């Protein structure tokens, strides 16, 4: 093939992985920092056959404002096409909006670096954007589906004047078999993730589960060189990943419990009001005044007055 340079724009904070979940790297993005692996995944997605890792040029973006999502993995510029790759272990319907901001930031960065004038009389050419998310969360999802920016518009628009389509690929075991069969990196990455999950389910000790998975994979020649070189960092970021995901699960569970509790409380209040309304209605039918009704029901007259007046009005209709 011709000599086409791929640029990979990495999003890090000061060149370092941050402990803060919002800015840190993860195992998937660490894998993509290898030129050969990055090209392999690109080829698998696009049906291309680039075979020279030296065509891949990595460029670091160290501006904190560029870290807009939970995971910012990489973007590739290849033959005037800009492919933005993200990895998600939790469902995120806001990915199109995030990618819009991410893409705009990259273009802004390039225009500034190249000292191009957006106010000039000549049109400035920019690469064609493509947005991809690799999903490997526990929640069931189709092999492939699209997320659209227009779904987030407050008002439904048949022909939106701006649109962004994000292609989501489920890379869990048994999903997207044709894609994974073409990409050893994706296969081995998911094998490692599944190993961690299984070990954690058995032992309940996350650090032991990760360490055991690393040892097992290295013995089976799965990501061996990568795990040997980045063992401590993999331990660290995987622990953060699972802690973060567990916190999300707990927050969702708590939200459900809170909703059920609030629903029960509201139901009880509605039941009390319905019972009180029926009691007041019967006493009004017997010709009893407000003060007497309140006294018999052990209620404050002014408290039940609105309900009393409402029932009287209904009975007159």
C-alpha positions as a Python dict, from the first residue, in 0.01 Angstrom:
ca = {
    (1, 'X'): (0, 0, 0),
    (2, 'X'): (105, 363, -38),
    (3, 'X'): (273, 543, 244),
    (4, 'X'): (-27, 675, 437),
    (5, 'X'): (45, 808, 785),
    (6, 'X'): (-196, 727, 1067),
    (7, 'X'): (-197, 978, 1350),
    (8, 'X'): (-317, 858, 1688),
    (9, 'X'): (-415, 1142, 1917),
    (10, 'X'): (-383, 1032, 2279),
    (11, 'X'): (-567, 1202, 2561),
    (12, 'X'): (-372, 1204, 2885),
    (13, 'X'): (-316, 1450, 3165),
    (14, 'X'): (40, 1576, 3152),
    (15, 'X'): (143, 1252, 2979),
    (16, 'X'): (60, 1045, 3289),
    (17, 'X'): (-223, 811, 3378),
    (18, 'X'): (-432, 980, 3643),
    (19, 'X'): (-581, 808, 3948),
    (20, 'X'): (-898, 1011, 3890),
    (21, 'X'): (-1133, 789, 3693),
    (22, 'X'): (-1231, 1074, 3463),
    (23, 'X'): (-878, 1124, 3329),
    (24, 'X'): (-703, 793, 3375),
    (25, 'X'): (-611, 543, 3108),
    (26, 'X'): (-744, 186, 3106),
    (27, 'X'): (-615, -148, 2983),
    (28, 'X'): (-786, -110, 2646),
    (29, 'X'): (-633, 231, 2576),
    (30, 'X'): (-296, 104, 2700),
    (31, 'X'): (-314, -170, 2437),
    (32, 'X'): (-392, 84, 2167),
    (33, 'X'): (-71, 272, 2242),
    (34, 'X'): (112, -7, 2062),
    (35, 'X'): (136, 83, 1693),
    (36, 'X'): (90, -272, 1571),
    (37, 'X'): (-218, -333, 1787),
    (38, 'X'): (-369, 2, 1688),
    (39, 'X'): (-332, -79, 1321),
    (40, 'X'): (-470, -431, 1372),
    (41, 'X'): (-792, -298, 1530),
    (42, 'X'): (-821, -31, 1261),
    (43, 'X'): (-789, -294, 988),
    (44, 'X'): (-1049, -518, 1154),
    (45, 'X'): (-1305, -237, 1173),
    (46, 'X'): (-1243, -91, 828),
    (47, 'X'): (-1162, -402, 626),
    (48, 'X'): (-821, -263, 533),
    (49, 'X'): (-485, -440, 525),
    (50, 'X'): (-223, -193, 643),
    (51, 'X'): (78, -396, 756),
    (52, 'X'): (353, -147, 839),
    (53, 'X'): (336, -24, 1202),
    (54, 'X'): (572, 260, 1109),
    (55, 'X'): (282, 419, 920),
    (56, 'X'): (133, 487, 1261),
    (57, 'X'): (227, 820, 1411),
    (58, 'X'): (124, 887, 1770),
    (59, 'X'): (65, 1243, 1888),
    (60, 'X'): (-6, 1327, 2251),
    (61, 'X'): (-263, 1587, 2346),
    (62, 'X'): (-185, 1703, 2698),
    (63, 'X'): (-461, 1964, 2743),
    (64, 'X'): (-679, 1862, 3040),
    (65, 'X'): (-985, 2011, 2872),
    (66, 'X'): (-964, 1738, 2607),
    (67, 'X'): (-1050, 1467, 2859),
    (68, 'X'): (-1425, 1480, 2814),
    (69, 'X'): (-1537, 1122, 2872),
    (70, 'X'): (-1484, 843, 3122),
    (71, 'X'): (-1249, 683, 2872),
    (72, 'X'): (-1073, 869, 2593),
    (73, 'X'): (-877, 603, 2414),
    (74, 'X'): (-751, 715, 2075),
    (75, 'X'): (-829, 883, 1748),
    (76, 'X'): (-675, 784, 1416),
    (77, 'X'): (-625, 1003, 1112),
    (78, 'X'): (-583, 782, 807),
    (79, 'X'): (-613, 899, 449),
    (80, 'X'): (-824, 1204, 545),
    (81, 'X'): (-1047, 995, 776),
    (82, 'X'): (-1057, 1063, 1150),
    (83, 'X'): (-1172, 760, 1350),
    (84, 'X'): (-1245, 820, 1716),
    (85, 'X'): (-1232, 501, 1924),
    (86, 'X'): (-1379, 471, 2270),
    (87, 'X'): (-1412, 179, 2510),
    (88, 'X'): (-1708, 159, 2748),
    (89, 'X'): (-1798, -96, 3014),
    (90, 'X'): (-2122, 84, 3105),
    (91, 'X'): (-2401, 193, 2873),
    (92, 'X'): (-2369, 563, 2789),
    (93, 'X'): (-2638, 717, 2564),
    (94, 'X'): (-2446, 1047, 2569),
    (95, 'X'): (-2154, 917, 2363),
    (96, 'X'): (-2261, 1113, 2050),
    (97, 'X'): (-2259, 1437, 2249),
    (98, 'X'): (-1922, 1351, 2403),
    (99, 'X'): (-1780, 1261, 2063),
    (100, 'X'): (-1907, 1588, 1919),
    (101, 'X'): (-1714, 1783, 2180),
    (102, 'X'): (-1412, 1555, 2141),
    (103, 'X'): (-1406, 1593, 1761),
    (104, 'X'): (-1444, 1971, 1785),
    (105, 'X'): (-1155, 1984, 2032),
    (106, 'X'): (-928, 1783, 1804),
    (107, 'X'): (-1007, 2000, 1501),
    (108, 'X'): (-958, 2314, 1707),
    (109, 'X'): (-622, 2182, 1825),
    (110, 'X'): (-512, 2106, 1469),
    (111, 'X'): (-622, 2443, 1332),
    (112, 'X'): (-434, 2621, 1607),
    (113, 'X'): (-120, 2409, 1563),
    (114, 'X'): (-120, 2461, 1186),
    (115, 'X'): (-198, 2833, 1225),
    (116, 'X'): (-489, 2809, 983),
    (117, 'X'): (-730, 3101, 949),
    (118, 'X'): (-1096, 3001, 986),
    (119, 'X'): (-1196, 3359, 901),
    (120, 'X'): (-1016, 3357, 567),
    (121, 'X'): (-1170, 3338, 222),
    (122, 'X'): (-1058, 2981, 151),
    (123, 'X'): (-1239, 2672, 275),
    (124, 'X'): (-1038, 2474, 529),
    (125, 'X'): (-1048, 2101, 465),
    (126, 'X'): (-1086, 1873, 767),
    (127, 'X'): (-1076, 1491, 794),
    (128, 'X'): (-1397, 1292, 766),
    (129, 'X'): (-1500, 1182, 1118),
    (130, 'X'): (-1600, 828, 1216),
    (131, 'X'): (-1707, 737, 1569),
    (132, 'X'): (-1671, 390, 1722),
    (133, 'X'): (-1736, 253, 2071),
    (134, 'X'): (-1626, -91, 2187),
    (135, 'X'): (-1866, -211, 2458),
    (136, 'X'): (-1787, -494, 2699),
    (137, 'X'): (-2021, -426, 2992),
    (138, 'X'): (-2224, -684, 3182),
    (139, 'X'): (-2560, -555, 3062),
    (140, 'X'): (-2692, -737, 2757),
    (141, 'X'): (-2662, -545, 2430),
    (142, 'X'): (-2692, -620, 2056),
    (143, 'X'): (-2384, -709, 1854),
    (144, 'X'): (-2393, -367, 1692),
    (145, 'X'): (-2614, -61, 1721),
    (146, 'X'): (-2598, 311, 1658),
    (147, 'X'): (-2637, 610, 1887),
    (148, 'X'): (-2739, 940, 1730),
    (149, 'X'): (-2684, 1293, 1847),
    (150, 'X'): (-3035, 1387, 1730),
    (151, 'X'): (-3181, 1151, 1992),
    (152, 'X'): (-3062, 1402, 2252),
    (153, 'X'): (-3239, 1700, 2096),
    (154, 'X'): (-3508, 1841, 2323),
    (155, 'X'): (-3746, 1854, 2027),
    (156, 'X'): (-3775, 1576, 1770),
    (157, 'X'): (-3647, 1686, 1430),
    (158, 'X'): (-3704, 1488, 1111),
    (159, 'X'): (-3412, 1643, 923),
    (160, 'X'): (-3157, 1764, 1181),
    (161, 'X'): (-2912, 2022, 1052),
    (162, 'X'): (-2636, 1852, 1248),
    (163, 'X'): (-2606, 1480, 1314),
    (164, 'X'): (-2344, 1248, 1459),
    (165, 'X'): (-2373, 871, 1441),
    (166, 'X'): (-2175, 663, 1687),
    (167, 'X'): (-2132, 294, 1598),
    (168, 'X'): (-2126, 69, 1904),
    (169, 'X'): (-1972, -280, 1882),
    (170, 'X'): (-2037, -535, 2155),
    (171, 'X'): (-1712, -727, 2202),
    (172, 'X'): (-1830, -959, 2480),
    (173, 'X'): (-1791, -1335, 2443),
    (174, 'X'): (-2017, -1466, 2166),
    (175, 'X'): (-2083, -1121, 2020),
    (176, 'X'): (-1946, -984, 1691),
    (177, 'X'): (-1770, -1311, 1615),
    (178, 'X'): (-1664, -1207, 1261),
    (179, 'X'): (-1502, -889, 1393),
    (180, 'X'): (-1321, -1059, 1680),
    (181, 'X'): (-1204, -1342, 1453),
    (182, 'X'): (-1012, -1082, 1253),
    (183, 'X'): (-856, -914, 1555),
    (184, 'X'): (-631, -1101, 1797),
    (185, 'X'): (-598, -797, 2024),
    (186, 'X'): (-974, -770, 2081),
    (187, 'X'): (-1003, -1147, 2137),
    (188, 'X'): (-719, -1160, 2389),
    (189, 'X'): (-834, -846, 2566),
    (190, 'X'): (-1182, -991, 2619),
    (191, 'X'): (-1033, -1325, 2729),
    (192, 'X'): (-840, -1138, 2998),
    (193, 'X'): (-1148, -938, 3105),
    (194, 'X'): (-1360, -1255, 3125),
    (195, 'X'): (-1089, -1423, 3330),
    (196, 'X'): (-1089, -1137, 3581),
    (197, 'X'): (-1469, -1149, 3605),
    (198, 'X'): (-1479, -1525, 3661),
    (199, 'X'): (-1202, -1516, 3921),
    (200, 'X'): (-1371, -1230, 4104),
    (201, 'X'): (-1703, -1415, 4111),
    (202, 'X'): (-1533, -1717, 4266),
    (203, 'X'): (-1305, -1548, 4520),
    (204, 'X'): (-1473, -1214, 4583),
    (205, 'X'): (-1124, -1063, 4616),
    (206, 'X'): (-1068, -823, 4327),
    (207, 'X'): (-691, -782, 4354),
    (208, 'X'): (-639, -1158, 4377),
    (209, 'X'): (-875, -1207, 4081),
    (210, 'X'): (-679, -962, 3865),
    (211, 'X'): (-340, -1104, 3964),
    (212, 'X'): (-457, -1459, 3899),
    (213, 'X'): (-597, -1358, 3559),
    (214, 'X'): (-265, -1196, 3467),
    (215, 'X'): (-75, -1512, 3561),
    (216, 'X'): (-320, -1737, 3376),
    (217, 'X'): (-307, -1527, 3059),
    (218, 'X'): (71, -1513, 3060),
    (219, 'X'): (87, -1892, 3100),
    (220, 'X'): (-150, -1930, 2803),
    (221, 'X'): (41, -1675, 2592),
    (222, 'X'): (-248, -1427, 2600),
    (223, 'X'): (-121, -1067, 2600),
    (224, 'X'): (197, -1212, 2752),
    (225, 'X'): (444, -939, 2654),
    (226, 'X'): (200, -660, 2732),
    (227, 'X'): (112, -799, 3076),
    (228, 'X'): (476, -867, 3158),
    (229, 'X'): (571, -511, 3071),
    (230, 'X'): (273, -336, 3233),
    (231, 'X'): (180, -572, 3516),
    (232, 'X'): (165, -314, 3797),
    (233, 'X'): (-20, -55, 3590),
    (234, 'X'): (-270, -317, 3471),
    (235, 'X'): (-333, -416, 3832),
    (236, 'X'): (-389, -50, 3922),
    (237, 'X'): (-621, 50, 3637),
    (238, 'X'): (-823, -273, 3649),
    (239, 'X'): (-883, -218, 4020),
    (240, 'X'): (-1003, 136, 3947),
    (241, 'X'): (-1223, 9, 3664),
    (242, 'X'): (-1399, -248, 3878),
    (243, 'X'): (-1428, -14, 4176),
    (244, 'X'): (-1586, 246, 3950),
    (245, 'X'): (-1826, -5, 3791),
    (246, 'X'): (-1920, -146, 4130),
    (247, 'X'): (-1995, 204, 4253),
    (248, 'X'): (-2223, 260, 3953),
    (249, 'X'): (-2402, -69, 4023),
    (250, 'X'): (-2453, 27, 4386),
    (251, 'X'): (-2580, 371, 4288),
    (252, 'X'): (-2829, 216, 4047),
    (253, 'X'): (-2943, -32, 4313),
    (254, 'X'): (-2979, 247, 4568),
    (255, 'X'): (-3176, 456, 4319),
    (256, 'X'): (-3414, 165, 4261),
    (257, 'X'): (-3454, 109, 4635),
    (258, 'X'): (-3513, 480, 4692),
    (259, 'X'): (-3770, 483, 4414),
    (260, 'X'): (-3951, 185, 4563),
    (261, 'X'): (-3944, 339, 4910),
    (262, 'X'): (-4070, 674, 4786),
    (263, 'X'): (-4336, 498, 4584),
    (264, 'X'): (-4455, 310, 4892),
    (265, 'X'): (-4460, 630, 5098),
    (266, 'X'): (-4657, 811, 4830),
    (267, 'X'): (-4893, 516, 4810),
    (268, 'X'): (-4948, 527, 5184),
    (269, 'X'): (-5020, 901, 5174),
    (270, 'X'): (-5264, 855, 4888),
    (271, 'X'): (-5434, 577, 5081),
    (272, 'X'): (-5463, 794, 5391),
    (273, 'X'): (-5610, 1083, 5192),
    (274, 'X'): (-5861, 856, 5019),
    (275, 'X'): (-5972, 714, 5354),
    (276, 'X'): (-6000, 1063, 5506),
    (277, 'X'): (-6198, 1184, 5204),
    (278, 'X'): (-6446, 900, 5240),
    (279, 'X'): (-6490, 971, 5613),
    (280, 'X'): (-6547, 1342, 5550),
    (281, 'X'): (-6792, 1267, 5270),
    (282, 'X'): (-7005, 1043, 5493),
    (283, 'X'): (-7015, 1303, 5770),
    (284, 'X'): (-7108, 1582, 5526),
    (285, 'X'): (-7392, 1362, 5401),
    (286, 'X'): (-7515, 1348, 5761),
    (287, 'X'): (-7519, 1729, 5771),
    (288, 'X'): (-7228, 1773, 6011),
    (289, 'X'): (-7030, 2104, 6002),
    (290, 'X'): (-6655, 2133, 5952),
    (291, 'X'): (-6565, 2186, 6318),
    (292, 'X'): (-6762, 1880, 6430),
    (293, 'X'): (-6612, 1663, 6155),
    (294, 'X'): (-6262, 1775, 6249),
    (295, 'X'): (-6328, 1704, 6616),
    (296, 'X'): (-6461, 1354, 6547),
    (297, 'X'): (-6169, 1272, 6316),
    (298, 'X'): (-5917, 1430, 6554),
    (299, 'X'): (-5796, 1665, 6282),
    (300, 'X'): (-5728, 2041, 6281),
    (301, 'X'): (-6020, 2219, 6103),
    (302, 'X'): (-5791, 2433, 5885),
    (303, 'X'): (-5592, 2127, 5782),
    (304, 'X'): (-5891, 1944, 5636),
    (305, 'X'): (-6074, 2256, 5514),
    (306, 'X'): (-5946, 2230, 5150),
    (307, 'X'): (-6056, 1867, 5132),
    (308, 'X'): (-6387, 1950, 5302),
    (309, 'X'): (-6461, 2231, 5053),
    (310, 'X'): (-6360, 2015, 4757),
    (311, 'X'): (-6593, 1732, 4861),
    (312, 'X'): (-6882, 1971, 4925),
    (313, 'X'): (-6833, 2122, 4579),
    (314, 'X'): (-6831, 1777, 4419),
    (315, 'X'): (-7151, 1682, 4600),
    (316, 'X'): (-7328, 1994, 4468),
    (317, 'X'): (-7251, 1908, 4107),
}
